[in-house]
Amino acid sequence: MKSMDEEQKKDFYIPLAIMTSGDTHEKTVSLLETNNNFGMKKDQIVIVKQEKVPALLDNDATFSLVPGKLEIETKPHGHGDVHTLLHQHNVIQKWAQLNKKWVVFFQDTNALVFKAIPSALGISTQRDFDVNSI
């Protein structure tokens, strides 16, 4: 941001995509609405919802059943869905049109990664990496 002029700084923002599931979608939307998107612009946040899949009990792919019912339990598909969902919702294409050059993926299970993201992004930029991982 140091190299940006004041006009560029005024219009600059970092977009955020949040992947939810059937278990978390409504609560996430409600949390954002209740808290005014935590100061972010409404169009700055994209929410993509992953589908649920049958839950498996073991390596033999035995379906997990809802206790007392003839119903298969389901679970969110997993972190890997983010790539497909971003593509299906044209998120990366929209970000590219906004001249965004890098995408950082993080999981809710690793909050400490925020301390390392700036360094990793800086090194990735400096060394022209296509992909980097922490």
Secondary structure, 3 states (H helix, E strand, C coil): CCCCCHHHHHHCCCCEEEEECCCCHHHHHHHHHHCHHHHCCHHHEEEEECCEEECECCCCCCECECCCCCCECEEECCCCHHHHHHHHCCHHHHHHHCCCCCCCCCCCCCCCHHHHHHHHHHHHHHCCCCCCCC
